């Protein structure tokens, strides 16, 4: 891989990482701490959404982020012919 492709690859790689980190921060800090009182006003199956999200929902989002990252990196690796 020449220098130009190498730089493009890493710019896209960092872009993917930043997107994942922004979602992670919003979910863990925003929904789990900042917006919990607002979310607690919504009740589903007898549980306030803020409580549920802080304890269970964030885990589902984090698993989704892992799946997204794997797929995005596999696609990027294939695009630059650096896949296994």
Phi and psi restraints in degrees (range 20) as a CNS / XPLOR table:
assign (resid 1 and name C) (resid 2 and name N)
       (resid 2 and name CA) (resid 2 and name C) 1.0 -79.2 20.0 2
assign (resid 2 and name N) (resid 2 and name CA)
       (resid 2 and name C) (resid 3 and name N) 1.0 173.8 20.0 2
assign (resid 2 and name C) (resid 3 and name N)
       (resid 3 and name CA) (resid 3 and name C) 1.0 -59.0 20.0 2
assign (resid 3 and name N) (resid 3 and name CA)
       (resid 3 and name C) (resid 4 and name N) 1.0 -41.9 20.0 2
assign (resid 3 and name C) (resid 4 and name N)
       (resid 4 and name CA) (resid 4 and name C) 1.0 -63.9 20.0 2
assign (resid 4 and name N) (resid 4 and name CA)
       (resid 4 and name C) (resid 5 and name N) 1.0 -46.8 20.0 2
assign (resid 4 and name C) (resid 5 and name N)
       (resid 5 and name CA) (resid 5 and name C) 1.0 -65.7 20.0 2
assign (resid 5 and name N) (resid 5 and name CA)
       (resid 5 and name C) (resid 6 and name N) 1.0 -37.4 20.0 2
assign (resid 5 and name C) (resid 6 and name N)
       (resid 6 and name CA) (resid 6 and name C) 1.0 -61.3 20.0 2
assign (resid 6 and name N) (resid 6 and name CA)
       (resid 6 and name C) (resid 7 and name N) 1.0 -46.7 20.0 2
assign (resid 6 and name C) (resid 7 and name N)
       (resid 7 and name CA) (resid 7 and name C) 1.0 -64.6 20.0 2
assign (resid 7 and name N) (resid 7 and name CA)
       (resid 7 and name C) (resid 8 and name N) 1.0 -41.7 20.0 2
assign (resid 7 and name C) (resid 8 and name N)
       (resid 8 and name CA) (resid 8 and name C) 1.0 -62.4 20.0 2
assign (resid 8 and name N) (resid 8 and name CA)
       (resid 8 and name C) (resid 9 and name N) 1.0 -42.8 20.0 2
assign (resid 8 and name C) (resid 9 and name N)
       (resid 9 and name CA) (resid 9 and name C) 1.0 -58.2 20.0 2
assign (resid 9 and name N) (resid 9 and name CA)
       (resid 9 and name C) (resid 10 and name N) 1.0 -47.9 20.0 2
assign (resid 9 and name C) (resid 10 and name N)
       (resid 10 and name CA) (resid 10 and name C) 1.0 -71.5 20.0 2
assign (resid 10 and name N) (resid 10 and name CA)
       (resid 10 and name C) (resid 11 and name N) 1.0 -31.1 20.0 2
assign (resid 10 and name C) (resid 11 and name N)
       (resid 11 and name CA) (resid 11 and name C) 1.0 -64.2 20.0 2
assign (resid 11 and name N) (resid 11 and name CA)
       (resid 11 and name C) (resid 12 and name N) 1.0 -43.0 20.0 2
assign (resid 11 and name C) (resid 12 and name N)
       (resid 12 and name CA) (resid 12 and name C) 1.0 -68.2 20.0 2
assign (resid 12 and name N) (resid 12 and name CA)
       (resid 12 and name C) (resid 13 and name N) 1.0 -37.5 20.0 2
assign (resid 12 and name C) (resid 13 and name N)
       (resid 13 and name CA) (resid 13 and name C) 1.0 -62.0 20.0 2
assign (resid 13 and name N) (resid 13 and name CA)
       (resid 13 and name C) (resid 14 and name N) 1.0 -47.6 20.0 2
assign (resid 13 and name C) (resid 14 and name N)
       (resid 14 and name CA) (resid 14 and name C) 1.0 -64.1 20.0 2
assign (resid 14 and name N) (resid 14 and name CA)
       (resid 14 and name C) (resid 15 and name N) 1.0 -36.8 20.0 2
assign (resid 14 and name C) (resid 15 and name N)
       (resid 15 and name CA) (resid 15 and name C) 1.0 -61.1 20.0 2
assign (resid 15 and name N) (resid 15 and name CA)
       (resid 15 and name C) (resid 16 and name N) 1.0 -44.0 20.0 2
assign (resid 15 and name C) (resid 16 and name N)
       (resid 16 and name CA) (resid 16 and name C) 1.0 -62.2 20.0 2
assign (resid 16 and name N) (resid 16 and name CA)
       (resid 16 and name C) (resid 17 and name N) 1.0 -45.5 20.0 2
assign (resid 16 and name C) (resid 17 and name N)
       (resid 17 and name CA) (resid 17 and name C) 1.0 -62.0 20.0 2
assign (resid 17 and name N) (resid 17 and name CA)
       (resid 17 and name C) (resid 18 and name N) 1.0 -43.2 20.0 2
assign (resid 17 and name C) (resid 18 and name N)
       (resid 18 and name CA) (resid 18 and name C) 1.0 -64.1 20.0 2
assign (resid 18 and name N) (resid 18 and name CA)
       (resid 18 and name C) (resid 19 and name N) 1.0 -39.6 20.0 2
assign (resid 18 and name C) (resid 19 and name N)
       (resid 19 and name CA) (resid 19 and name C) 1.0 -61.5 20.0 2
assign (resid 19 and name N) (resid 19 and name CA)
       (resid 19 and name C) (resid 20 and name N) 1.0 -44.6 20.0 2
assign (resid 19 and name C) (resid 20 and name N)
       (resid 20 and name CA) (resid 20 and name C) 1.0 -63.4 20.0 2
assign (resid 20 and name N) (resid 20 and name CA)
       (resid 20 and name C) (resid 21 and name N) 1.0 -43.2 20.0 2
assign (resid 20 and name C) (resid 21 and name N)
       (resid 21 and name CA) (resid 21 and name C) 1.0 -66.7 20.0 2
assign (resid 21 and name N) (resid 21 and name CA)
       (resid 21 and name C) (resid 22 and name N) 1.0 -35.5 20.0 2
assign (resid 21 and name C) (resid 22 and name N)
       (resid 22 and name CA) (resid 22 and name C) 1.0 -65.4 20.0 2
assign (resid 22 and name N) (resid 22 and name CA)
       (resid 22 and name C) (resid 23 and name N) 1.0 -45.7 20.0 2
assign (resid 22 and name C) (resid 23 and name N)
       (resid 23 and name CA) (resid 23 and name C) 1.0 -62.1 20.0 2
assign (resid 23 and name N) (resid 23 and name CA)
       (resid 23 and name C) (resid 24 and name N) 1.0 -43.9 20.0 2
assign (resid 23 and name C) (resid 24 and name N)
       (resid 24 and name CA) (resid 24 and name C) 1.0 -58.6 20.0 2
assign (resid 24 and name N) (resid 24 and name CA)
       (resid 24 and name C) (resid 25 and name N) 1.0 -45.1 20.0 2
assign (resid 24 and name C) (resid 25 and name N)
       (resid 25 and name CA) (resid 25 and name C) 1.0 -66.5 20.0 2
assign (resid 25 and name N) (resid 25 and name CA)
       (resid 25 and name C) (resid 26 and name N) 1.0 -43.2 20.0 2
assign (resid 25 and name C) (resid 26 and name N)
       (resid 26 and name CA) (resid 26 and name C) 1.0 -63.9 20.0 2
assign (resid 26 and name N) (resid 26 and name CA)
       (resid 26 and name C) (resid 27 and name N) 1.0 -42.6 20.0 2
assign (resid 26 and name C) (resid 27 and name N)
       (resid 27 and name CA) (resid 27 and name C) 1.0 -69.5 20.0 2
assign (resid 27 and name N) (resid 27 and name CA)
       (resid 27 and name C) (resid 28 and name N) 1.0 -49.0 20.0 2
assign (resid 27 and name C) (resid 28 and name N)
       (resid 28 and name CA) (resid 28 and name C) 1.0 -73.7 20.0 2
assign (resid 28 and name N) (resid 28 and name CA)
       (resid 28 and name C) (resid 29 and name N) 1.0 -44.3 20.0 2
assign (resid 28 and name C) (resid 29 and name N)
       (resid 29 and name CA) (resid 29 and name C) 1.0 -88.4 20.0 2
assign (resid 29 and name N) (resid 29 and name CA)
       (resid 29 and name C) (resid 30 and name N) 1.0 -44.9 20.0 2
assign (resid 29 and name C) (resid 30 and name N)
       (resid 30 and name CA) (resid 30 and name C) 1.0 -68.3 20.0 2
assign (resid 30 and name N) (resid 30 and name CA)
       (resid 30 and name C) (resid 31 and name N) 1.0 -62.4 20.0 2
assign (resid 30 and name C) (resid 31 and name N)
       (resid 31 and name CA) (resid 31 and name C) 1.0 -72.5 20.0 2
assign (resid 31 and name N) (resid 31 and name CA)
       (resid 31 and name C) (resid 32 and name N) 1.0 -31.5 20.0 2
assign (resid 31 and name C) (resid 32 and name N)
       (resid 32 and name CA) (resid 32 and name C) 1.0 -83.1 20.0 2
assign (resid 32 and name N) (resid 32 and name CA)
       (resid 32 and name C) (resid 33 and name N) 1.0 -23.7 20.0 2
assign (resid 32 and name C) (resid 33 and name N)
       (resid 33 and name CA) (resid 33 and name C) 1.0 -127.2 20.0 2
assign (resid 33 and name N) (resid 33 and name CA)
       (resid 33 and name C) (resid 34 and name N) 1.0 -57.6 20.0 2
assign (resid 33 and name C) (resid 34 and name N)
       (resid 34 and name CA) (resid 34 and name C) 1.0 -69.9 20.0 2
assign (resid 34 and name N) (resid 34 and name CA)
       (resid 34 and name C) (resid 35 and name N) 1.0 -44.8 20.0 2
assign (resid 34 and name C) (resid 35 and name N)
       (resid 35 and name CA) (resid 35 and name C) 1.0 -102.2 20.0 2
assign (resid 35 and name N) (resid 35 and name CA)
       (resid 35 and name C) (resid 36 and name N) 1.0 12.9 20.0 2
assign (resid 35 and name C) (resid 36 and name N)
       (resid 36 and name CA) (resid 36 and name C) 1.0 -63.4 20.0 2
assign (resid 36 and name N) (resid 36 and name CA)
       (resid 36 and name C) (resid 37 and name N) 1.0 -38.3 20.0 2
assign (resid 36 and name C) (resid 37 and name N)
       (resid 37 and name CA) (resid 37 and name C) 1.0 -66.0 20.0 2
assign (resid 37 and name N) (resid 37 and name CA)
       (resid 37 and name C) (resid 38 and name N) 1.0 -40.3 20.0 2
assign (resid 37 and name C) (resid 38 and name N)
       (resid 38 and name CA) (resid 38 and name C) 1.0 -65.6 20.0 2
assign (resid 38 and name N) (resid 38 and name CA)
       (resid 38 and name C) (resid 39 and name N) 1.0 -45.4 20.0 2
assign (resid 38 and name C) (resid 39 and name N)
       (resid 39 and name CA) (resid 39 and name C) 1.0 -67.4 20.0 2
assign (resid 39 and name N) (resid 39 and name CA)
       (resid 39 and name C) (resid 40 and name N) 1.0 -27.9 20.0 2
assign (resid 39 and name C) (resid 40 and name N)
       (resid 40 and name CA) (resid 40 and name C) 1.0 -67.4 20.0 2
assign (resid 40 and name N) (resid 40 and name CA)
       (resid 40 and name C) (resid 41 and name N) 1.0 -16.2 20.0 2
assign (resid 40 and name C) (resid 41 and name N)
       (resid 41 and name CA) (resid 41 and name C) 1.0 -71.7 20.0 2
assign (resid 41 and name N) (resid 41 and name CA)
       (resid 41 and name C) (resid 42 and name N) 1.0 -16.1 20.0 2
assign (resid 41 and name C) (resid 42 and name N)
       (resid 42 and name CA) (resid 42 and name C) 1.0 -99.9 20.0 2
assign (resid 42 and name N) (resid 42 and name CA)
       (resid 42 and name C) (resid 43 and name N) 1.0 127.0 20.0 2
assign (resid 42 and name C) (resid 43 and name N)
       (resid 43 and name CA) (resid 43 and name C) 1.0 -117.2 20.0 2
assign (resid 43 and name N) (resid 43 and name CA)
       (resid 43 and name C) (resid 44 and name N) 1.0 127.1 20.0 2
assign (resid 43 and name C) (resid 44 and name N)
       (resid 44 and name CA) (resid 44 and name C) 1.0 -126.1 20.0 2
assign (resid 44 and name N) (resid 44 and name CA)
       (resid 44 and name C) (resid 45 and name N) 1.0 125.7 20.0 2
assign (resid 44 and name C) (resid 45 and name N)
       (resid 45 and name CA) (resid 45 and name C) 1.0 53.8 20.0 2
assign (resid 45 and name N) (resid 45 and name CA)
       (resid 45 and name C) (resid 46 and name N) 1.0 34.6 20.0 2
assign (resid 45 and name C) (resid 46 and name N)
       (resid 46 and name CA) (resid 46 and name C) 1.0 85.8 20.0 2
assign (resid 46 and name N) (resid 46 and name CA)
       (resid 46 and name C) (resid 47 and name N) 1.0 -0.8 20.0 2
assign (resid 46 and name C) (resid 47 and name N)
       (resid 47 and name CA) (resid 47 and name C) 1.0 -116.2 20.0 2
assign (resid 47 and name N) (resid 47 and name CA)
       (resid 47 and name C) (resid 48 and name N) 1.0 137.4 20.0 2
assign (resid 47 and name C) (resid 48 and name N)
       (resid 48 and name CA) (resid 48 and name C) 1.0 -65.9 20.0 2
assign (resid 48 and name N) (resid 48 and name CA)
       (resid 48 and name C) (resid 49 and name N) 1.0 138.1 20.0 2
assign (resid 48 and name C) (resid 49 and name N)
       (resid 49 and name CA) (resid 49 and name C) 1.0 -62.3 20.0 2
assign (resid 49 and name N) (resid 49 and name CA)
       (resid 49 and name C) (resid 50 and name N) 1.0 -36.6 20.0 2
assign (resid 49 and name C) (resid 50 and name N)
       (resid 50 and name CA) (resid 50 and name C) 1.0 -60.9 20.0 2
assign (resid 50 and name N) (resid 50 and name CA)
       (resid 50 and name C) (resid 51 and name N) 1.0 -44.1 20.0 2
assign (resid 50 and name C) (resid 51 and name N)
       (resid 51 and name CA) (resid 51 and name C) 1.0 -63.6 20.0 2
assign (resid 51 and name N) (resid 51 and name CA)
       (resid 51 and name C) (resid 52 and name N) 1.0 -47.5 20.0 2
assign (resid 51 and name C) (resid 52 and name N)
       (resid 52 and name CA) (resid 52 and name C) 1.0 -61.4 20.0 2
assign (resid 52 and name N) (resid 52 and name CA)
       (resid 52 and name C) (resid 53 and name N) 1.0 -45.5 20.0 2
assign (resid 52 and name C) (resid 53 and name N)
       (resid 53 and name CA) (resid 53 and name C) 1.0 -65.3 20.0 2
assign (resid 53 and name N) (resid 53 and name CA)
       (resid 53 and name C) (resid 54 and name N) 1.0 -41.3 20.0 2
assign (resid 53 and name C) (resid 54 and name N)
       (resid 54 and name CA) (resid 54 and name C) 1.0 -66.0 20.0 2
assign (resid 54 and name N) (resid 54 and name CA)
       (resid 54 and name C) (resid 55 and name N) 1.0 -29.1 20.0 2
assign (resid 54 and name C) (resid 55 and name N)
       (resid 55 and name CA) (resid 55 and name C) 1.0 -100.6 20.0 2
assign (resid 55 and name N) (resid 55 and name CA)
       (resid 55 and name C) (resid 56 and name N) 1.0 -32.7 20.0 2
assign (resid 55 and name C) (resid 56 and name N)
       (resid 56 and name CA) (resid 56 and name C) 1.0 -125.8 20.0 2
assign (resid 56 and name N) (resid 56 and name CA)
       (resid 56 and name C) (resid 57 and name N) 1.0 -44.9 20.0 2
assign (resid 56 and name C) (resid 57 and name N)
       (resid 57 and name CA) (resid 57 and name C) 1.0 -61.0 20.0 2
assign (resid 57 and name N) (resid 57 and name CA)
       (resid 57 and name C) (resid 58 and name N) 1.0 -38.1 20.0 2
assign (resid 57 and name C) (resid 58 and name N)
       (resid 58 and name CA) (resid 58 and name C) 1.0 -62.0 20.0 2
assign (resid 58 and name N) (resid 58 and name CA)
       (resid 58 and name C) (resid 59 and name N) 1.0 -35.1 20.0 2
assign (resid 58 and name C) (resid 59 and name N)
       (resid 59 and name CA) (resid 59 and name C) 1.0 -62.8 20.0 2
assign (resid 59 and name N) (resid 59 and name CA)
       (resid 59 and name C) (resid 60 and name N) 1.0 -42.0 20.0 2
assign (resid 59 and name C) (resid 60 and name N)
       (resid 60 and name CA) (resid 60 and name C) 1.0 -63.5 20.0 2
assign (resid 60 and name N) (resid 60 and name CA)
       (resid 60 and name C) (resid 61 and name N) 1.0 -40.3 20.0 2
assign (resid 60 and name C) (resid 61 and name N)
       (resid 61 and name CA) (resid 61 and name C) 1.0 -64.3 20.0 2
assign (resid 61 and name N) (resid 61 and name CA)
       (resid 61 and name C) (resid 62 and name N) 1.0 -41.7 20.0 2
assign (resid 61 and name C) (resid 62 and name N)
       (resid 62 and name CA) (resid 62 and name C) 1.0 -64.7 20.0 2
assign (resid 62 and name N) (resid 62 and name CA)
       (resid 62 and name C) (resid 63 and name N) 1.0 -39.4 20.0 2
assign (resid 62 and name C) (resid 63 and name N)
       (resid 63 and name CA) (resid 63 and name C) 1.0 -64.3 20.0 2
assign (resid 63 and name N) (resid 63 and name CA)
       (resid 63 and name C) (resid 64 and name N) 1.0 -40.9 20.0 2
assign (resid 63 and name C) (resid 64 and name N)
       (resid 64 and name CA) (resid 64 and name C) 1.0 -61.5 20.0 2
assign (resid 64 and name N) (resid 64 and name CA)
       (resid 64 and name C) (resid 65 and name N) 1.0 -38.0 20.0 2
assign (resid 64 and name C) (resid 65 and name N)
       (resid 65 and name CA) (resid 65 and name C) 1.0 -64.3 20.0 2
assign (resid 65 and name N) (resid 65 and name CA)
       (resid 65 and name C) (resid 66 and name N) 1.0 -38.6 20.0 2
assign (resid 65 and name C) (resid 66 and name N)
       (resid 66 and name CA) (resid 66 and name C) 1.0 -62.9 20.0 2
assign (resid 66 and name N) (resid 66 and name CA)
       (resid 66 and name C) (resid 67 and name N) 1.0 -46.5 20.0 2
assign (resid 66 and name C) (resid 67 and name N)
       (resid 67 and name CA) (resid 67 and name C) 1.0 -62.0 20.0 2
assign (resid 67 and name N) (resid 67 and name CA)
       (resid 67 and name C) (resid 68 and name N) 1.0 -44.1 20.0 2
assign (resid 67 and name C) (resid 68 and name N)
       (resid 68 and name CA) (resid 68 and name C) 1.0 -59.4 20.0 2
assign (resid 68 and name N) (resid 68 and name CA)
       (resid 68 and name C) (resid 69 and name N) 1.0 -46.4 20.0 2
assign (resid 68 and name C) (resid 69 and name N)
       (resid 69 and name CA) (resid 69 and name C) 1.0 -62.2 20.0 2
assign (resid 69 and name N) (resid 69 and name CA)
       (resid 69 and name C) (resid 70 and name N) 1.0 -43.0 20.0 2
assign (resid 69 and name C) (resid 70 and name N)
       (resid 70 and name CA) (resid 70 and name C) 1.0 -60.8 20.0 2
assign (resid 70 and name N) (resid 70 and name CA)
       (resid 70 and name C) (resid 71 and name N) 1.0 -48.0 20.0 2
assign (resid 70 and name C) (resid 71 and name N)
       (resid 71 and name CA) (resid 71 and name C) 1.0 -65.4 20.0 2
assign (resid 71 and name N) (resid 71 and name CA)
       (resid 71 and name C) (resid 72 and name N) 1.0 -42.9 20.0 2
assign (resid 71 and name C) (resid 72 and name N)
       (resid 72 and name CA) (resid 72 and name C) 1.0 -64.6 20.0 2
assign (resid 72 and name N) (resid 72 and name CA)
       (resid 72 and name C) (resid 73 and name N) 1.0 -40.7 20.0 2
assign (resid 72 and name C) (resid 73 and name N)
       (resid 73 and name CA) (resid 73 and name C) 1.0 -72.4 20.0 2
assign (resid 73 and name N) (resid 73 and name CA)
       (resid 73 and name C) (resid 74 and name N) 1.0 -36.5 20.0 2
assign (resid 73 and name C) (resid 74 and name N)
       (resid 74 and name CA) (resid 74 and name C) 1.0 -62.5 20.0 2
assign (resid 74 and name N) (resid 74 and name CA)
       (resid 74 and name C) (resid 75 and name N) 1.0 -41.1 20.0 2
assign (resid 74 and name C) (resid 75 and name N)
       (resid 75 and name CA) (resid 75 and name C) 1.0 -65.6 20.0 2
assign (resid 75 and name N) (resid 75 and name CA)
       (resid 75 and name C) (resid 76 and name N) 1.0 -43.4 20.0 2
assign (resid 75 and name C) (resid 76 and name N)
       (resid 76 and name CA) (resid 76 and name C) 1.0 -64.7 20.0 2
assign (resid 76 and name N) (resid 76 and name CA)
       (resid 76 and name C) (resid 77 and name N) 1.0 -43.2 20.0 2
assign (resid 76 and name C) (resid 77 and name N)
       (resid 77 and name CA) (resid 77 and name C) 1.0 -61.5 20.0 2
assign (resid 77 and name N) (resid 77 and name CA)
       (resid 77 and name C) (resid 78 and name N) 1.0 -40.9 20.0 2
assign (resid 77 and name C) (resid 78 and name N)
       (resid 78 and name CA) (resid 78 and name C) 1.0 -67.0 20.0 2
assign (resid 78 and name N) (resid 78 and name CA)
       (resid 78 and name C) (resid 79 and name N) 1.0 -37.9 20.0 2
assign (resid 78 and name C) (resid 79 and name N)
       (resid 79 and name CA) (resid 79 and name C) 1.0 -62.6 20.0 2
assign (resid 79 and name N) (resid 79 and name CA)
       (resid 79 and name C) (resid 80 and name N) 1.0 -36.7 20.0 2
assign (resid 79 and name C) (resid 80 and name N)
       (resid 80 and name CA) (resid 80 and name C) 1.0 -100.9 20.0 2
assign (resid 80 and name N) (resid 80 and name CA)
       (resid 80 and name C) (resid 81 and name N) 1.0 10.1 20.0 2
assign (resid 80 and name C) (resid 81 and name N)
       (resid 81 and name CA) (resid 81 and name C) 1.0 57.5 20.0 2
assign (resid 81 and name N) (resid 81 and name CA)
       (resid 81 and name C) (resid 82 and name N) 1.0 42.0 20.0 2
assign (resid 81 and name C) (resid 82 and name N)
       (resid 82 and name CA) (resid 82 and name C) 1.0 -119.5 20.0 2
assign (resid 82 and name N) (resid 82 and name CA)
       (resid 82 and name C) (resid 83 and name N) 1.0 17.8 20.0 2
assign (resid 82 and name C) (resid 83 and name N)
       (resid 83 and name CA) (resid 83 and name C) 1.0 -77.4 20.0 2
assign (resid 83 and name N) (resid 83 and name CA)
       (resid 83 and name C) (resid 84 and name N) 1.0 165.5 20.0 2
